[in-house]
Amino acid sequence: MIKLLLKNFKDAAFSILPISAAVLLLCFIFIPGQTSVILAAALPGIALLIAGTALFTLGSDTANTIIGKHIGSFLSSSKKTWLILISFFVIGVAVTIAEPDLSVLSALVSSVSPITLILSIALGVGVFLALAALRTLYGVSLAKLLLPLYAALFVLMVFVPREYLPLSFDSGGVTTGPITVPFILALGVGIARVRGGKHSAEDSFGFVAIASVGPIAAVALLGMLGSGAASGTAAASEELYVSAGAAFAVFGQTALHNLKSVAIALAPIAAIFIVFQIFALRLKLLRVIGIFAGFFITYIGLVLFLTGAEGAFVPLGTSLGSKIASTGAAFLIVPLGLLFGLLTVLSEPSIHVLVKEVETVSNGRITRKSVLIALAVGVAFSVGLAQLRVLTGIPLLPILLAGYGIALLLSFFVNPMYTSIAFDSGGVASGPMTSAFILSFTLGSAAALGRSIYTDAFGVVALVAMTPLITIQLLGVYSERAELAGRIKRVFARARVIPPQPVFSTQTEVISLNWQLAFEGGGV
């Protein structure tokens, strides 16, 4: 356990320090004269992010992931479709209501009450998570299901008020945060493992992808039902903390808030586990104690991570975006967006849960490193594109139509395993660091340029959730071509090895050996 925790700390430091160093350097350049305040905000925040990521990863491995797999396996082995659908619906609603990222988003939307927005999104997740379970049970191809779902979504968007369109797609990314992702991923692995079959590996993924459709449809319907006009410019960004003491005070207040909010967030999963443990799972006592210990580690890790993100990177991101956009070199927000996207994705805790699960389920055939590189490239492009939208006011819908069109087209030409991973990665990439830093940076730059928060600033999370769908599937195309080329090379290499010539008694033996060599060469 200690060795694993130390390894997690090392991995977390390598993930968090690059984005931290870039933000610090840019703050020193664009926010001069506030070095002590910047350091007072950044250094505790960096330490909290590293510790929080390490503990959260360890806790997820020993609690959320294990619970999800056990529940998924039990439900699938029960063979009762109605029980599976009801259970997945309730789980989807419960974990979504408690997702911290959703509370942050709801606070930014003044035209819809937070309760209405959260409940609508939660119901959407519940319905579509049940649909994801149904897909796995009946072995429906993910690509064949996503095509009509997204086609219906884009038809729906024609009737949605312009101001609600970015918010709709952003909500799909925000709901798949650090609480929901490990649990939903594990549910998928559990139900696919029991179902078995040659497609069980690819069926393990896709649950997050389908569940993400629900919030988009829910918010779009809210807009169509006339929940009020969502308009106006971004609020003027606040200055960085007035003093180092003020920064430390905010950290304290943020920590107290997160102690409560994270407890509320984890409570539904704990309650679901207790119910299943009493009536179905009946795990051994030591196993249950280990799971609750993992819950506690997850709780502490998430409190530390969110406190660091909200206490440091929200004000730093907002101030930095505002300062850069208000200079004569506002165009710099585009290349900086590329840089921030590249580095931020590595610091998302749920990303590391996903890539570990991918490597495990694929038996090492799809490596963590390759998925991380593809994600980093995709998110970098999306954040740069979001800043270009802030500068120029490019509408979001044509970009989303083109992006999802390419992604869905690729899904028919690539290994289904990569398609499932790609569509899950889109939701996972838009986690708390994206909400805390990237969204804050975008709001700050939009405020300085007088842009609308709803049409120009919102949409950044939607773009972050979209681009991995393309880059992960392109990784699949490249990997399959490389694997095929390697097989061909090995076959030719073996063909050049001339074995000792035996003496054959009959022509039948010669033919038999030729067939044997042919099959051995083809199977390399």
N, C-alpha and C positions, 0 to 999 in steps of 0.2 A: 504493500500500500504506500509506504513512504517513498520507495523508488518511483512508483507511478506518479505520485504527487509531484516529486522533484522534476520528473520528465514533463509533466503538464506545465509547471512553472517555466521551464526552459522554452517549451513550444509557445507558451503565451507571450513570453518576453520577445521572442523573434517575430511574433505576429503584431504586437502592439507598438513596439519601439519605432519601426519605420514611419508609421503615420504620425506618431507623437513628435518625432524629430522634425518632420516636414512642417507640421503645424507650428511648433515652437519657433523654428527659423523664420517662417513667414510672419508670425506675430511680432517678432523683434524688428522685422523690416518695415511692416506696414502700420504697426501700432507702437511708435517710438515713445520713449519716456515713461513706459509703464512696465519696465522689466520685472520689478519686484512683484507687481500684481499678477503678471503673466505666469511667473514661476510659482506663485502661491496657488494659482488655479490649476496649472498644468501638472506640477510634480505629484501632488497627492492624487490627482485624477489618474495619472499614468500608473502609479503604484496600485491603486484600487482596481483599475482595469486588468492588470496582469494577474493580481491575486484572485479577482473575481472570475476571470476566464479559466484559470487553472482549477479552481474549486468547482465551478459550474460543470466543466467537462468531466471531472471525476464523479461528481454527484449524479450527472445524467447517466453515466455508465452503470452506476450501482443502484439507481432508483427508477427514473422515468423510462429508460430503455427496457429494463427488465420487466417492469409492470406492463408496458405496452405489448411486449412479445407474449407474455403469459396470457393477457386478456385476449389478444388477437388469436392465439392458438386455441384457447378454450372456446371462443365463439365459433371459430371455423369448424372445430371438431364436434360441436353440438349439432350441426346439420340443420339447425332451425333458422331459416332465412328471416322470419319475422323478428326473432330475438336479436339477430345480428344487425338488422336495419335499425331497430329501436335503440339498441345499445350505442351504435355509432352516431346516431342522431343526438342522443343525450350527451355523449362524450364531446361531440363537436360543439354543441351549444355551451356546455359547462366550461371547457378550456378556453373558448373564445371570449366569453364574458370576462374571464379573469386575466386575459392577456394585457400586460402593462402598456405595450406599444399602442394598443387600440385606445386606451384612455388618453394618451398623448395626442393622438389624431383627433379624437372627439372634442378635446378642449380647444382645438384650433378652428372648429366649424361653428359659427355663431347662428347659422340659419336653421340648424336642427338640434333639438335637445340631445345632450350626451346619452341619456337613457334610451331614447328612440333610436339613435344611430347604432349604439352598441347592441341592443336587442335585435335589430334588423339584421346586422352583420352576423351575429351569432346564429340566428335562425338559418341564414344562408349557408354558413359553414356546416351546420348540422345536416341540412338536406343533402348537400353535395358530398359530404363525407360518407353518408349512407349510400349515395350513388357510387362512390369509389369502391366501397365494400362489395356492392352488387356487381360491379365490373370484374373484380377479382374472382368472385365466386363463379361467375359464368364465363370467365376467360375471354372477355371482350378486349380487343386491341385498344390500347390507349389512344393511338393516333385516330382510329375510327370514331372514338367517342369525343375527343377534343375538337375535331373538325366541326361537327354540327353545333357543339356547345359554343365555340367562339364565333361561328357564323351567326348564331342566334343573338349573341352578345352585341356584335357590331350592327346588326339590324336594329336591335333595341336602342343603341346609342344615337340613331337618327332622330329618335323622339325624346331624347334626354336634353334638358337645358345645357347650354354650352358650359356653364360654370360647374356643373356637376360631373362632367366627363372625366377630368383629371382626378377628382376626388374619388370617383368610383374605382378607377384602376389602382389608385394609391392604396385604397382600403384592402384590395386583394393581396398586396404585398405586406402591409403592416400587420395583418392578422396572423400571419405565419411567423411568429416571433419565438423567443427562447423557451417559452413555456410549451407551446403547441407542437413545435417541430420535432423534438426528440420523441415525444409521446406518439404523435401521428406516424412518424417514420417506423417506430417500433411496432405499432399496431399493424401496419402494412406487412412488415417482415413476418410477424407472427401468423397472420391469416394466410399469407402466401405459402409459408413453410408447411402448414398442415394440409393445404390444398394440394401441394406438390405439383408434379408434372414438369415437362421440359421447359415451361415458361415461368416457373416459380420465381426465378431470380429477377426477371423484368417486372413481374407482377408485385414484387416487394416494394417497388417505387410507383409513384403516380398518385398516391393519396393526397399529398400536399398540393399537387398540381390541380386536381379536381376540386379539392376543398377551397382553393383560392378563387374559383369562379363564383362561388356563392356570394361573397361580399361585394364583388363588382356588380352583380345583378341586383343585389339588395339596395345598394346606394343609388343605382340608376333608377330603380322603381320609386325610391323616395323622392328623387328629383322630378320624376314624371307626375307624381301625385301632388306636387305643388307644396313642398315643404318650406318654401320661401326662397327669395333670391339670394344666391351665394355670390356676392360681388364685392368689389372694393379693392383698394390697393393694400399691399402688405404694410403692416404697422411699422412705424419707424423703429429700427433696432436699437436696443438699449446699449449704452456704453458698457465696456468691461467693468468689473468690480472697481469701486472707487478706492479700495485699499485691500491689502493682504488680509487684514482682519475680517473684512466683509466677505472675502472669498471663503475663509475658513468657516464663517458663520453659516453660509449657504450650504457648504458641505454637510454641516451638522443637521440643518433642517431637511436637506434632501435625504440623508441617511434615515432619519426618523420616519419620513414619509414612505420610503421604500421598505422599511421594516414591516410596515403595515400592509402596503400594497402587494408585496411579494408573498406575504403570508396568505392574503386573500386569493392571490393567483394560484398558489400551489394547493390550497385547500380542496378544490374540486377533484383534482387528480388523486389526492390522498383519500378523499371520501369514496371515489369510484373504486380504488384499490381495496379499501376496507369492505365494501359491499361484495365485491367479487371474491375476496379472501374468505368471507364468512359463508357465502352460499355456493361457491364454485371451486376456487383455486385450492384452498386449504393447504397452503405451503407450510413447510416446517418452521418452527418458532425462530430458529437461528436465521433462516432466510428472511423472515419478516423483519426481524431486528435489523439485519443488514440493509434492507430496503429503506426502513425509516431513518437509519443513519445516513443513507444516501440522500434522502429527502432533506435532511438537515444541512448536509454539505451543499446541496443544490441551492437551498434557501440562502445560506450565507454568501455563496459565490455570486448569486444573482443580485443580492442587495449591494454587494461591493461593486459589481460591474455597473449596475444602473446608476449608483451614486457617483462613480467616476465619470461616466458618460454624461450625465445630466449636470453635474456640478462643474465640470471642466469643459467638455467639448461642445456643449450647447452654447454657452456664452462666448467661447473662443471662436466657434464657427460663425455665429451671428455677427460678431464684431469684425472678424476677418473678412467675411463676404461683403459687409457694408463698406468697410474702409477701402478695399480693393476696387469695388464697383464705383465708388464715388471719386476715385482718382481719374486722371486723364487717360489711364491705361485700363479701362474697364474690360477690354478684350482679354485681359489676363485670366479672367475667371474661367475661360474655356480650357486652356492648357492646364490650369490648376485643377479644374474639375477632373480632367483625365488622370492627373497624378493622385488626387484624393480617392477617386474610384478604384484605382489600382491598389492602393495601400489599405483602404478601409475594408475591403472584402476579406482581407487576411485577418482582420481583427474581430470579425463577427463570430461569436461563440457557436452559433448553430451551424455555421459552415463546417466547422471541425467535426461536429457530430455527424453531419451528412457524409463527408468524404471518408470518414472512418467506416461508416456503414456500407458505403459503396465498395470500398476495398474488401471488406469482410464478405459481403454477399457475392461479389464477383470472384472470390477466391484469389485476389491479388491481380487479376487480369487487368482491371482498371485501377490505376494507382492514384493515391491521394494527390501526388504532385501534379499529375496531368490534369486532374479535375480542377485543382486550385489555379493552375495557370490559365485554363480556359475561362474560369469564372472571373479571374482578375482582369483579363483582357476585355471580356464582355461588360463588366461593371464600369471599367475605366471609360469605355466608349459611351456608355449610357449617361454617366455623370457629366462628361464633357458635352454631350448633346443637350442635356438638360440646361446647362449654363448658356449654351447657344440659344436655346429657346427664350431664356430670360433676356438676353441681349436683343434678339430680333423679333420675338413674339410669334415664332413659327407655331402653327396649330398642332396640337398633340395627336388628333385622330388619324391624319394621314400617316404619321410615323408609326403609330401602333398597327394600323392596317397593313403597312408594308412589312413591319417586323414580324407580326404574328403570321402573316401570309407566308413569308420565307420559312419560319419555324415549322409551320404545319406541312408545307411542301416537303421539307427535309425529312419529316417524320415517316414518309412513305419510302424513303430510299436508304435509311440507316437502320442499324440493328435496333430493335425495339427497346433493348436494355438502355441504350444511350438516350432514346426519346424519353423514357420514364424518368431517368436521372435528370435530364435537361429541364423538364417542366417542373420537377420538384425543386431544382436548384434556383429557379427563378424566384419562388416564394421565399426560400431560405436566405438568399443573398440580401434581401431587403429586411435586415434585422435591426436591433436597437442602435448600432453605431450609425447605420444609414439614417435612421430617424433622428438620432441625436445630433450628429455632426453634419452629414451631407444635406439633410433637410434644413437645418439651421443656417448653414452656409448659403444655401439657395434662397431662403427667406431674407437673409441679410442683404444679398446682392439685389434681390427683387425690390426690397424697400428703398435701397439707395437709388435705384433707377426708376422708381415710381411705377413699378409693374403691378398687375393684379395678382394677389396671392392665389386665387382660385384657378385662373386660366394659365398663368405663366410660372408660378412657383410650384404649385401642386402639379404632379405629373412626374417628378423626379423619381419617386419610389416606383411608379409604374414602369418607367424606362429601365430602372435597375432590375426589376423583375422580368423584363422582356428579353434583354440581350443574351443572358445565359442560355436561353432556349436555342439560340442560334449557335453560339460558340461551343457548347457541349456537344451538340449534334455534329458540328464540323470536326470536333475532336474524334467522334465516332467514325466519321468518313475516313479521316486520316489514319486512325488506328487499324481499321479494317484493311485498308490498302497496304499499310506497312506489314500487317500480319500475313496477307496473301503473298506479298513480295518475298517475305522471309520463308514461307513454305515452298515457294517455287525455287528459291535459291538452294534450300536444303535438299530438295528432290534432285536438282541437277548435280549438286555436290556429291550425293550418294551414287548417282548414276555414273560418275567418273571413276568410282572405286571398282576395280575389276577383281572379283574374288577368284581364288584358285579354281581351275576348271575340273570338275569331277568327271568321272567316267559313268556314262549312263548306259543302262542295259536296254532301255526301250525309248522310243520317241515319246511315249506317254509321260515318262518321268521328266523329259525336257520341257514339255508343254506345262506340266504341273509346276515346275520350278519357275518358269517365266511368269505364270499367273501370280505365284506367291510374291515374287519380287515386285511385280506391278502394283499389287495391293499394298505392300509395305511402303513403296515409294509414295503412293497417293495418300497414305495416312500419316505422313510425317508432319 
